[in-house]
Amino acid sequence: MRVLVLGAGFGGLEVTTLLSEEFGEDVDVTLIDQSDGFIFGFSKLEVMWGRALPSAVHHPYSDFVKPGVRFVRTTVRSIDPVTKRVATDAGTFDTDILVVALGADLHPSATPGLVEGGHEFYTVAGAFALRDVLPTFAGGRVIVAVTSTPFKCPPAPSETALLMHDYLTTRGLREGCQISVVMPMGVPIPPSPAASDALLVAFAERGIEWHPNRLVRGLDPARKVALLSSGDEMPYDLFLGVPEHRVPLVVEESGMAVDGWISVNSRTLETTFPGVYAVGDVTSVGTPKAGVFAEGQAAVVAQQISALVRGTTESARYDGHGMCYLEFGQDEVGRVDVTFLSGEKPIGAFQGPSPSLAADKAEFGSSRIQRWFGRTWPVTSSV
Ligand SMILES: Cc1cc2nc3c(=O)[nH]c(=O)nc-3n(C[C@H](O)[C@H](O)[C@H](O)COP(=O)(O)OP(=O)(O)OC[C@H]3O[C@@H](n4cnc5c(N)ncnc54)[C@H](O)[C@@H]3O)c2cc1C
């Protein structure tokens, strides 16, 4: 049984690790990614705020060594989901089982004026560049805004506003600054009223302005104003945006995407093509786009593949459960636990914020690096 996994992010690393743990050399797994290493989404923020060096949050795929798994660094150029044939810069791959875990591509240039007149903190390049930009900011109006939906890690803009408050306070600039958050939702974390309330209280305590139910559609760099979906304009001195998300072009061209994302059976992660699964941000499975959900989906796919290899019937079903850590700043972290696919309205339980949950978040990161890359890793490193 040949298994080909496209994308070595949260989903791809987890499904290949589980298959290796179960079958070792008895299964033929190939993992493809165009990058040279893995970086957690939350590590982008660590680098951006100068809390970690870029090299400290980069996990080279050369360290991803698993029995039965071959890692190939190359770019996927085409996917035929019918024949399960994948063309890459390193040649063509045929497989029995295909797992598409290629994530969401980010398009800063899709928002007029963003590249010319603002910054984005979602790509590795954008977040890492901000590490040098933020120290040059002399104060003024800061906008943290979402430019389109869906977008990954829905708490990240709120976290960024709170961490910006800390950053400006430490630099002695906070009094002369205004921080505004522009979000498409009515509350920061819609499935968790308790987490939303805690964030709105934290915003109010810190004087952060909350602008719900709108997007920033573009920037006018000449006038330094953000153009909102509501028709309003907001002046800014520093603009930090969440760029537009799309499936990678190779997925779009494969014909697998329906209404922008790969449609899957939400319980089994099967696509409409036999022997082809999809997990994580590339899908429209019904959970938010976040690593914890990609990881949970990968576990179900690994069990499905295991059953196919063993010739047994697999009953593992994805339930849409995940938990998310929320940076509140001041070295405190909150936690939301929520289940999306139970058939009932998801209600996220909320804990914290507290320093002990900050330690739990650190453990979350280091445990993944230990399992995937076989080494210890601190979540942050001093610079
Ligand atoms: C600022 C920020 C903070 C975040 N914080 C959190 C958090 O605290 N918790 C959380 O759970 N999630 C968080 N996330 C979201 C999380 O990073 C993503 O949801 C998660 O990585 C999705 O996993 P995935 O496996 O679907 O895709 P990804 O992890 O994006 O992996 C996709 C892989 O596919 C590869 N790829 C794409 N196209 C090609 C191609 N054509 N050829 C070869 N390889 C290709 C990419 O190089 C990539 O490695 C955050 C995201 C951001 C931006």
Ligand as a Chemical Component Dictionary entry (heavy atoms), coordinates in Angstrom:
data_LIG
# 
_chem_comp.id                   LIG 
_chem_comp.type                 NON-POLYMER 
_chem_comp.pdbx_formal_charge   0 
_chem_comp.three_letter_code    LIG 
# 
loop_
_chem_comp_atom.comp_id 
_chem_comp_atom.atom_id 
_chem_comp_atom.alt_atom_id 
_chem_comp_atom.type_symbol 
_chem_comp_atom.charge 
_chem_comp_atom.model_Cartn_x 
_chem_comp_atom.model_Cartn_y 
_chem_comp_atom.model_Cartn_z 
_chem_comp_atom.pdbx_ordinal 
LIG C1  C1  C 0 -0.316 34.126 13.150 1  
LIG C2  C2  C 0 -0.895 32.728 13.241 2  
LIG C3  C3  C 0 -1.087 32.142 14.475 3  
LIG C4  C4  C 0 -1.627 30.850 14.549 4  
LIG N1  N1  N 0 -1.799 30.282 15.795 5  
LIG C5  C5  C 0 -2.340 29.052 15.888 6  
LIG C6  C6  C 0 -2.524 28.434 17.162 7  
LIG O1  O1  O 0 -2.176 29.006 18.203 8  
LIG N2  N2  N 0 -3.100 27.206 17.188 9  
LIG C7  C7  C 0 -3.475 26.551 16.044 10 
LIG O2  O2  O 0 -3.979 25.435 16.139 11 
LIG N3  N3  N 0 -3.331 27.111 14.825 12 
LIG C8  C8  C 0 -2.769 28.340 14.724 13 
LIG N4  N4  N 0 -2.593 28.903 13.488 14 
LIG C9  C9  C 0 -3.133 28.243 12.289 15 
LIG C10 C10 C 0 -2.244 27.098 11.821 16 
LIG O3  O3  O 0 -0.925 27.576 11.573 17 
LIG C11 C11 C 0 -2.818 26.487 10.556 18 
LIG O4  O4  O 0 -4.205 26.385 10.646 19 
LIG C12 C12 C 0 -2.251 25.085 10.356 20 
LIG O5  O5  O 0 -0.867 25.173 10.097 21 
LIG C13 C13 C 0 -2.965 24.338 9.230  22 
LIG O6  O6  O 0 -2.379 23.085 9.056  23 
LIG P1  P1  P 0 -2.438 22.376 7.615  24 
LIG O7  O7  O 0 -1.712 21.084 7.792  25 
LIG O8  O8  O 0 -3.799 22.354 7.091  26 
LIG O9  O9  O 0 -1.613 23.352 6.649  27 
LIG P2  P2  P 0 -0.166 23.986 6.814  28 
LIG O10 O10 O 0 0.357  23.812 8.199  29 
LIG O11 O11 O 0 -0.277 25.375 6.274  30 
LIG O12 O12 O 0 0.748  23.102 5.838  31 
LIG C14 C14 C 0 0.587  23.117 4.447  32 
LIG C15 C15 C 0 1.932  22.735 3.833  33 
LIG O13 O13 O 0 1.757  22.554 2.428  34 
LIG C16 C16 C 0 2.904  23.036 1.776  35 
LIG N5  N5  N 0 2.545  23.362 0.400  36 
LIG C17 C17 C 0 1.583  24.202 -0.048 37 
LIG N6  N6  N 0 1.533  24.203 -1.385 38 
LIG C18 C18 C 0 2.481  23.333 -1.819 39 
LIG C19 C19 C 0 2.903  22.884 -3.098 40 
LIG N7  N7  N 0 2.319  23.303 -4.231 41 
LIG N8  N8  N 0 3.901  21.961 -3.175 42 
LIG C20 C20 C 0 4.492  21.502 -2.016 43 
LIG N9  N9  N 0 4.151  21.886 -0.788 44 
LIG C21 C21 C 0 3.142  22.796 -0.689 45 
LIG C22 C22 C 0 3.327  24.246 2.586  46 
LIG O14 O14 O 0 4.722  24.508 2.404  47 
LIG C23 C23 C 0 2.992  23.808 4.007  48 
LIG O15 O15 O 0 4.108  23.296 4.712  49 
LIG C24 C24 C 0 -2.004 30.182 13.374 50 
LIG C25 C25 C 0 -1.792 30.761 12.126 51 
LIG C26 C26 C 0 -1.228 32.032 12.050 52 
LIG C27 C27 C 0 -0.981 32.627 10.696 53 
# 
loop_
_chem_comp_bond.comp_id 
_chem_comp_bond.atom_id_1 
_chem_comp_bond.atom_id_2 
_chem_comp_bond.value_order 
_chem_comp_bond.pdbx_ordinal 
LIG C1  C2  SING 1  
LIG C2  C3  SING 2  
LIG C2  C26 DOUB 3  
LIG C3  C4  DOUB 4  
LIG C4  N1  SING 5  
LIG C4  C24 SING 6  
LIG N1  C5  DOUB 7  
LIG C5  C6  SING 8  
LIG C5  C8  SING 9  
LIG C6  O1  DOUB 10 
LIG C6  N2  SING 11 
LIG N2  C7  SING 12 
LIG C7  O2  DOUB 13 
LIG C7  N3  SING 14 
LIG N3  C8  DOUB 15 
LIG C8  N4  SING 16 
LIG N4  C9  SING 17 
LIG N4  C24 SING 18 
LIG C9  C10 SING 19 
LIG C10 O3  SING 20 
LIG C10 C11 SING 21 
LIG C11 O4  SING 22 
LIG C11 C12 SING 23 
LIG C12 O5  SING 24 
LIG C12 C13 SING 25 
LIG C13 O6  SING 26 
LIG O6  P1  SING 27 
LIG P1  O7  DOUB 28 
LIG P1  O8  SING 29 
LIG P1  O9  SING 30 
LIG O9  P2  SING 31 
LIG P2  O10 DOUB 32 
LIG P2  O11 SING 33 
LIG P2  O12 SING 34 
LIG O12 C14 SING 35 
LIG C14 C15 SING 36 
LIG C15 O13 SING 37 
LIG C15 C23 SING 38 
LIG O13 C16 SING 39 
LIG C16 N5  SING 40 
LIG C16 C22 SING 41 
LIG N5  C17 SING 42 
LIG N5  C21 SING 43 
LIG C17 N6  DOUB 44 
LIG N6  C18 SING 45 
LIG C18 C19 SING 46 
LIG C18 C21 DOUB 47 
LIG C19 N7  SING 48 
LIG C19 N8  DOUB 49 
LIG N8  C20 SING 50 
LIG C20 N9  DOUB 51 
LIG N9  C21 SING 52 
LIG C22 O14 SING 53 
LIG C22 C23 SING 54 
LIG C23 O15 SING 55 
LIG C24 C25 DOUB 56 
LIG C25 C26 SING 57 
LIG C26 C27 SING 58 
# 
